[in-house]
């Protein structure tokens, strides 16, 4: 249990088929559209929704109070990605859960139904949706390139069993309660979803990708935000930073963005900060971005 947790609202008494778990902080801009799409899901009447807020100041909590949802609040300093996942799972009731970020927009009305159908067939299963650029609020070139590489489309295939944890992201994913009880989320300040999926696979669990079930997910990140997010994930995973890794990611990001049609200057700008996050502290490039506290960075499982 997180020490500072407060129950702000409890709603619903029916036993749900699916629990939707949402971690939020200052998501008011996207929440109306998020809720409209979530509440239009075909199995919504059998869904419970739980929000965990960690210090919103933009009207997020006021908006949530009007909805038939469960709301919990913690102090920003008590937030970590792993412990927040474990807390929400501990207070949810369904045997199948879905994680969504509060700014993710489900494209189809049967997304949760399809996710539930996959996960309800195997007690030790997890799955993730195909993340695509946000067509409502916009996406930058960096995000378009990243999502195209990480979440490819497979023509004619609706379900793929995978053996890599790379695509599993708590921005739009699901798992069974049995799989969580066997393998709780590690208490990390980033990449908790990647680490969880890696151990899940090592323990014999199944992991599925639903390439036809799309979730729009973009941050429109500045170069400074990209550096902070990537560096925190690198540190959380214990990745050994090196000149070689920095060079590899510089080339990879630049080429991926250029293939998406990004201007050369934009591709080089984002490639530089992504590479900087993987390089040693003495890389020789002045780091213009001061460190931030982990609860101020929305990682969403991305590298």
Buried (B, 14 or more C-beta within 10 A) or exposed (E): EBEEBEEBBEEEEEEBBBBBBBBBBBBBBBBEBBBEBBBEBBBBEBBBBBBBBBBBEEEBBEBBEEBEBBBBBBBBEBBBBBBBBBBBBEBBBBBBBBBBBBBBBBBBEBBBBBBBBBBBEBBBBBBBBBBBBBEEBEBBBBBBBBBBEBBEEEEEEEBBEBEEBEBBBBBBBBBBBBBBEBBBBBEBBBBBBBBBBBBBBEEEBBBBBBBBBBBBBBBEBBBEBBBBBBBBBBBBBEBEBEBEBBEEBBEBBBEBBBEBEBEEEBBBBBBBBBBBBBBEEEBEEEBEBEEBEBBEBBBBBBB
